[in-house]
């Protein structure tokens, strides 16, 4: 069972965030089962964030002031991280970040392999979304 829920922000933002998250998961992991994602919309110090709470349980944060395509790509970006955690490409251990078994804790943010991938794939997902006319 896939369970995605959103809270905070406006009802319209909640509905859109959930729709975008389902779309992203369908594109990234079409056979995925048994996952829970809570989306927290609110005032945040960064545009978004993703935390793994359990093996298939995640919380993502999206700043409620983001609008339009930036809102969509932010949700997509964080859902790419969900997919990376599920595939065990990205994981945390002893307060260190690993990508495919390599410690990248000291790597600059934009050079971290999971961020490079997330920024690329968020744009691919936006194009896919626009192609289906949403």
N, C-alpha and C positions, 0 to 999 in steps of 0.2 A: 504494500500500500504506500502510495506517495501522499505525504501530508505537508502542505505548504500553507502557512498562515502569516498574516501581517497585522501589526498593530502600531498605533501611533499615527501621526500624520493625519491626512484626511481620508475619508472612506474611498474617494476616487483614487488616491495614491495607493491605498491598501489593495484595492481590486487590481489596479494596473501592475503593481509589484508582484502580486501572486500570479497573474497571467503571464508576465514576462519570465518569472522564475520557472513556471511549468514549461513554457516554450523553450527556454534554455536547456532544461533537463531533457526534454524530448529530442533536441538537436544533439546534445552532448552524450547522453546516456539513454538511448531509447528503450532499452530493456531493464532499466533500473527499477528495483522494487525495494520496499521497506526503507524509506528515508523520511526524515522529518526536517523541515527547514522553517525556522521562525524568522520573519523579517521585521526588524525594528526600525520604524521611520521616526526620525526626530532630529534634534540639533546635535550634530556630532562634530568633533574636531577635524575629522577627515571626511571625504565624500562617502566612503564606505569601508566596510571591514567584514571579515569572516572568521568565525571561531568554531572549531570542532568541539562539540560538547560530549560526544560519544562516537562509537564506530560509524553510525549512520544518522547522527543527530547534529544539526548545525544551527547557528544563529548568525544572521548577517545584519549589518547596520547600513542604512542608507540615509544620507542627510535629506531631510524633508524640503530643503530649499532648492534642490536640483530639479530641473524641469526638462521637458522635451526629450530629444535624443540623448542628452547627457544623463537623464534619469534612467533611460533604457540601458545605455551602455554601462552605467554603474551597477545596476542589477545583474546584467550579463557578466560583468567582470567578477563580481562576487560569486556568482554561480559557477564560473569556471574554476574558482578556488574550491568550491564544494566538490566538483568533479575530480579535481586533482587529489583532494583528500580521499575520496572514495576509491580512486584507482591506486592509492598509496604512493603516488609520485611525490606528493608533498606531505610531510609529517613533522611533528614537533616532538622532541625528546630532550629532557633535561634543560628546558628553556632555550633550546637551539632549534633552528629551522633547517630541514634537510630536503633536498630534491634528489630523488632517485638514489638515495644513500649518501649523498655528498653534502657536507655541512656548508651552508651558505650564509650563516648568521652574520658574518662580517662583510658580506657583499653589499654594495650600494643598492638601495631600494630598486631603482629602475633597471639594474643589471641582474637582479635575482631572476633565475630562469622561470619561476612560476609567475612572476610579474610580466616578463617579456611575453610569455604565452598568453596570459590573461588579457593584456592590452591588445594583442593581435586578434584573439578569438572574439573579444567583445565586439570588434568592428565587423567580423564575419557574421556574427549573430545578428547584428543590426541590419546588415544587408539582407540576410535571410528573412528577417521579420518584414522588411520593406517589400521583399519579393512576394510574400504571401498577402500583402495588402493590409497589414494591421497598422 
